[in-house]
């Protein structure tokens, strides 16, 4: 968080700002420790597995989430071994985790999960195990799988792309396996909720791939994609933590889903601006923004800049709807929930990012780059 935001938030909610700084610090330390643990477990798994068992592992993973293209055959396993021998197994694993971990892992998952667990009163051992398995391993595996299916894997500076894709497949399957292994020790109710979440995310991923090939997607389908592919990952971890605490705070599951969707709209703005890890400005597909652009085109609008401006405003209003729902769920925590100020500040901060990215996009700086892209998508 930038200094200007820290100062502003401190004036609005000093206690919440102090909690936010504290949990962000704890989250970074947690990630350092669990990153090292995941590297170690992956290293042992890959070294101890035969080519056949690795192929079986990827097949089992692909079958579970319903995408056979994520499976690796024996030739791909052989090429992976050659790559890991050439560049070093540990170095390859470290690269996979660092490339695969989402940029907001600390702020959007770990810090809020720690604050939720401490607020509920869950012991550190179960908290660590739950966040590691459900909140780290599964989201990283899901994000890596998403990149593979979207053919949008970040290029490695040294490893050839085809070999890097194979590494991503094996990494996604192996990290999923590790996550499942640890989650199984948390009890049947956790596993039931996790399995439900996996089904929802997989279905949303299928809708996402179909939407990319379609000339028009109903708003209800876009909402399902955001809820399932994006929001459900967050909702699952916060629901699992609530289960560990006796299922007394369902507002965490609902609130995290709404917040994730609001943040995704802000991420869409960053893609439109060519910011936040995006190499250049692009049209997020599928997205509320693109859907609203197509709606305006169907209504007879033809000025692409006006269409983009109007669609951005429509998309922002959708973000405001999610923001209002997040605030409503947060209020249900009550004044006695001692980490509530953390969530108040986090919600305020994420909303501020949405407002600022929206205003930057309305200035029109990236419109000349986006217009030909939008023209192709609208005329698809």
N, C-alpha and C positions, 0 to 999 in steps of 0.2 A: 504494500500500500504506500502510495506516494505521501510525502510530508504534508502537502496541502490538504489531502483528504484526512490525514490523522488530526491535524489542527481543527478542521471543520467538524469532524465527527466528535472530537473531544468537547467542543462547545455545545453540541446538541445532546450528547449522552456520554458523559465522562466515564461513568462506571462501565458502560458497554464498550467504550473504546479501550479501556484498560484490559477488560476481559478479552477483547479481540486480539490485542497485541500479545497477551499471554498465551492464548490458545494457538495463535499462528506460530509462535515460537515453539510450543510443544509439538505442533503438527510437523514443523520442519525437522525437529529432532526425531520424531516418530518415523518420518519418511526415510531419514538417513539410516536408521536402525533396520527398518523393514526392507529397504532396498538392499542392504547388505545381506539380510536373511534370504530374500528372494534370489539374489545372485548365487548364494551358497546352495540353496535347494535346487535351483536349475542346473547348476554345475554338476552336482551329484547325480541328478536324474539323467542328464545327457551322457555323462561318462559311464554310468552303470547300465544304460539301456542298449540293447542290440538294435541293429537296423530294423529287424522285423518288429520288435516291440515298439519302437518309435513310430513305425508306419501304422501299427495297430492303435497306438495312442491318438494319432491324428485322425484315424478313421472313426474311432469312438467319439471323439470330440465333434467331428463333422456330422456324424449321425445324430448326436444329441441336439445340436442346434439347427440341424436341417439344411446344411449347405455342403453337399458332397465335394464341391470345388476346393474346400479347405483341407482335404485329405492329401497326404503325400505318398507317392508310390516308392518302390525300392530305389529307383534311379534318382529320385529327388533326395532321398535320405543319403545316398552315396555322395551326391553333389554337396549336400549340407556338411557332411563329414570332411570333404575336401576343403570347403570354405573355412570351417572351424579350425582345421589343422593349419591352414595357411595364415590365418589372421589371429589365431589363439582362441580357445574355447571361452575363457573367462572374458576376454576383450569383446568377443562377439555377443556374449550374454549381456554384458554391461551396456553395449550399444542398443540391443533389442529393448531392454527395459527403459533406457533413457529416451529412445525414439518413441516407444509405445505408450509411455505415461503421459496422460493429458496435461496440458499446461496449467489447468486450474485444479489439479488433484489435491494440492495442499489446502487451498482456500475454499473449495467447493465440497470436498468430501472429508478429508482428515480432520481439519479444525472443527467444523460443525459436529462431526461424529463424536469427537472427544468431548466437546461441550455438552452434547446431548447425554452421553453416557455418564459424565460426572454430575450433571443436573439430576438425572434419574437416580443415581447412586449405585451404578454397576461396578463391580470390582475390576481392578486393572487387568487381571489375567484374562477374563472373558472379553473385556473391551478390546484388548490388543489382538486377541485371536479373531474376533468378529470383524474388526476393521481390516485386519490383514487379509483375511480370506474373502469376505464379501465386499469390502470397501476398496481393496487394492487389487488383488489377483483377478477377480472377475471383471471389474471395469477395464483394467489394462488389457486383458484377453479380448474383451468385447471391442475395445477401440482398435486393437490390432486387426481383428477379424473384419471390422467395418472398413478399414483402409484397404485390406486385401480385396474385399468384395466390390468396393468402389473404384478399384484400380488407382488408388490415391496414396500409395505408400511413400513417405518422405524418402528421397533418394539418399543413399549412403555415399559419402565422399570417396570411398575406395572400392567397396564390394560391388561387383556387377549387379545390375538391377534384378535379373532373373534369379540369381543366387540369393539376393536379399529378400525376394518374395518368398522363396522356400524357407529361409530362416524365419521370416515373419509367421509362416504357417506353423512351423514347429514350435516357435515361441508362444504363439497364441494357445495352441493345444496343451503345451507343457505347463504354462502358467495357470490355465483353467484346471488342469489335473491337480496341481498343488493347492489351488484354492478350494476345490471340492474336498480334498483330503483333510484339510484343516476345518472346513465348515461342518463336516460330518461329526466332529467331536463336540459340537455345540448343541446337539439334540435334534429330535425329529421335527419340532415346530420350525426351527431355523431352516432345516433342509426343505421342508414343505414350502416355506415362503420363498426360498431361493429358487426352487424349481419353478414355482409360479412366475417369478420374475424373469427367469431364463426364457420361458415360453412367450411371455409378453414381448420381450426384447427381440426374440427371433422372428416373431410375426411382424413386428414393426419394421425389422430389417428387410423382410420380403416386400412389404408395402413400399418401402423406400426405393428398392431396386426397380420395382414395377413403375413407380412414379417417375423415375428418371427417364423411362422410355415412353412416357405418355405425353400427349399434347395438352391435356388438361386433367387436373386432379381435383376432385371436390374438396372443399374446405374441411369437411369432416374427416377425410382421409389424412390430410396434412396434420390435423389435430391428433389423430391416432399415431402418426409417425413421431411427432414431438413427444407425446405422452409415453409412447412405448420405447422408442429407440433412445430417447434422451432422458426424459423424466423418470422412467421406471428404474434405471440404474441407480439413481440417487434414492428413489423411494424404497428400493429393496434394502439397501444398507441401513437406512434410518428406521425402517420397519423391523428389521432383525434386531437392532439395538433395543427397540421398544419391547420386543418379545422377551429379550433377556431381562428386561426390567419389569416384566409382569403385564405387558400390553395395557398400560395405563395412559399412554399419550399418543393416540392415533393421529393427532394433528401434525406430528413430525413426518409421517409418511405422506400425507396430503400436501403439507407445506413445502416439503423438499421437491415434490414433483412440480408444483407451480413455480417455485424459484428456479428450478433447472430449465423450465421452458422460457421463463423471462430472460435468463442468462443466455439461452440459445439464440433468442432474437438479437441480443447484443452481439453475440458471436457472428450472426449473419451480417450485422452492420459492419463488423470488422472485416469480413470477407469482401463486402462491397467496397470498403475503403482500402483494401490491401494491407491491413494491419493485423496484429495479433498472430504472427506466424505465417500469414498468407503472403506468398512471394509477390503477388500482384492482385489488383482488384478483380473480382469475379462475381458472377451471379450464383448465390447458393441455390442448389437444385437437389431435392425439392425444398421449398421454404414458403412461409407465409408471404414473404415479399414477392416471389415469383408468381405465386397464386393470385395475389392482388393485382400484379401487372397484367396477367392474362385476363382477369375479370374486366379491367378497364379497357383493354384492347377489344374484348368482345362487345363492350358497350359502345364502341365506335370511336374511342379516343385514338389519336394517331401520333401525337407529339411524344416521342419516347422519353424525353426529359421530364415532361409533365406527368407522364405515366409513372416514372420511377419516383418522382417526388410524392405523388399521391399514394403510391403503394407503400412507400416508406412510412408515411403518416398512418396509413391503415395498419401496418405491421406494428408500429409504435403503440397504437391504441390497444392492439392485442397484448402487447407487453404490459401495458398499464392494467389490463384486466387481470393478468396473472399476478402482477404486483399487489393489487388490492386483495386478491385471494390469499396471498402469502401473509400479508399483514393481518388478515382476519384469523388465520390459523395461529399465528404467533400470539395474538391477544388471548387465545384460549388457554395458553400456558398458565396464566394467572401471575399475580405479583410475587407469589412465594417461590416460584421456580427460579432458583438463584443464578442460573446462567442465561435467563431470558434476555438481559441486556446485551449479551453477545449476539444473539439472533436479531435483536432490533437493529444493532449497528450494521451487521452483515447485510440485512435486507435493505437498509438505507444506502449502503455503499454500492451494492449491486445495481440498485435502481439508478443511482447517480451515473454509473458507467453507461447504462442504457440511454439515459437522457443525453449524455455528452456525445456518444457515438452517433445517435440519431441526428443531433444538431450539426455535427461535422459532415454527415452525409448530405444533408439538405443544402450545404454550400455548393454542391455540384462539382467539386474538384475531379471526381473520378467518372463523371457521366460520359465524357468522350470515349473512355476506354470501355465502359459497360454497354454503350448503345449498340454496337454491332453484335455483342454477345446476346443481349436481350432480343434483338431482332430475329436471330436464329432460333431462340427458344420459343418465341411467340409464334413464329411461322412454322414451327416443328410439325 
